[in-house]
Amino acid sequence: MRLLKLVVLAALCWQLLPSAFAKIWMPSIFSDNMMLQRGAFVRIWGEALPGAKVVVSFGDQRKSAQADANGKWSLSLDKMPASKEPREMVVYENKKEGKRIRNVLVGEVWILAGQSNMQWSAYNTTDFEKLAERAGKYSNMRYFDQRTKTLSLKPARDSNGGAWFAVNSRKSAGACSAVGIYFGERLMKDLDVPVGLVFTALGASKMSAWIPEESVSKLKYLESEWEKFWEEMRAYDYRKAHAEWKVKSAAWDAEAAKAKAEKRKPVPEYRPFEPVELSSRMPAQTPVYLYNGVIAPLAGFTVRGVLWYQGESDSYGESLDNFCGQFELLVASWREKFMNPNMPFIWAQLTSLDRQSGWPMTRWRQLQSAKSVKPGAVVNLIDLGEKNDVHPRDKASVGQRFENVALRMVYGEDKVPAYAPEMSSVSYSGNSASVKFNTYGSGLVGKGDPRGFEVLSGGKWLPAKAALNGDSVSVSHQGGGKIDGVRYLWKSWARPDVWLYNKDGIPAFSFIDEKNKK
């Protein structure tokens, strides 16, 4: 009899579990140590029991929503001022506490996106030791990390390994994106508000990897790449590819050990990448799936804007031919997914590097994108870079330039020097030309002897004479021939030839202009 009572009691308790314990689930972007965007309606979402009433309590706000038939719910908190006070967000389901998120601040939130130069950690930068000394004071800077080499066939529900942490030690600072933390610490100081950084970058990634599937058909090149990928997948044998990789990687390991003993680089320089089951290509080169795995779980999270450092992997072939179209589509799709049609984008132009490549045209396309991506701006880095390394160690200068543009474009600090001089027009007259620049209120200066300019004459690009004349540069053919075009710093390794700056010390953008292409 006593046993029967216990069984009945256990069954009754089991039936009551749904009402006794809330089943709230939220993606990891909503977790301890997180940052909420100030001055915006902050979207919160998750899952609960179908039809459940969900209440989110934060500060003096209590907002409610009802879960739909699939248990999904979302709501928005009202606009909030910045706050350095750590507070808790409590989420209730049918009046029962379902989740408690601790140590939450309110400030400025930016997404860090792109490829390896955005992924590059602060540990490996020239200014890290100084940064490490400062980092102990940065409890008001928060960083959301995740495993970004994450592919998904469909938009993922949550980030892989996603978690927030406070940047308050040497170790935590060193783990951050260098560009991100150098940007964030300056922004935090200049605005006197907490700053949150959301990391999404992956080395060697192409733009096509970060564009959602439904947008692919909007650009013929991307549609073609998507079809090619699926042709490869139909013939892809993962087990065979992995077995071949084991043999190749073992051979490479042996070569690497020999090269180390001989104090040289191995041949080939990089270890073969390990095949993945979902793609016949390395993750960074796989269209759509990186968006699904890394960006989709964050889509709808309220942020101020995006910092983008990418282009190296799209600086050749058809991808370069379609550079502007891809970038415009990426920005448009992200703005749609993050439910912010005016979400600011700030992107880096490629630095100088001694490599025969399409980098001059890539820089030009990155600059041209600023005419269609608004609000948006490109940061000139042509006077930075290392001759033989695609990963410059000076990321502090990059972070500073990003922050200057953000202060000027996003936060309305009109006195901050941020924009690089840009060619606005070229007028031709026989064997000379006059290049007019938009200096954004700061006049031009030349540093050292005039250099970096070339003219097109007789179908060939030749060195030119240049002279500064106010906000213009007079360019002439050294041999006296007729000029059909002018260009400046049109080379991959351009750093030694950077001559033209504005009076704020910002170098002028490289450019190309041809009469018959106007």
Buried (B, 14 or more C-beta within 10 A) or exposed (E): EEEEEEEEEEEEEEEEEBEEEBBBBBBBBBBBBBBBBBBBEBBBBBBBBEEBBBBBBBBEEEBEBEBBEEBBBEBBBEEBEBBEEBBEBBBBBBEBBBBEBEBBBBBBBBBBBBBBBBBBBBBEBEBBEEBBEEBEEBBBBBBBBBEBBBBBEEBBEBBBEBBBBBBBBBEBBBBBBBBBBBBBBBBBEBBEBBBBBBBBBBBBBBBBBBBBBEBBEBBEBBEEBBEEBEEEBEEBEBEEBEEEBEEEBEEBEEBBEEBEEEEEEBEEEEBBBEBBEBBBBBBBBBBBBBBBBBBBBBBBBBBBBBBBBBBBBBBBEEBBBBBBBBBBBBBBBBBBBBEBEEBBBBBBBBBBBBBEBBBBBBBBBBBBBBEEBEEBBBBBBBBBBBEEEBBBBBBBBBBBBBBBBBBBBBBEBEEBBBBBBBBEEBEBEEBBBBBBBBBBEBBBBBEEEBBBBBBBBEEEBBEBEBEBEEBBBBBBBEEEBBBBBBBBBBBBBBBEBBBBBBEBEBBBBBBBBEBEEE
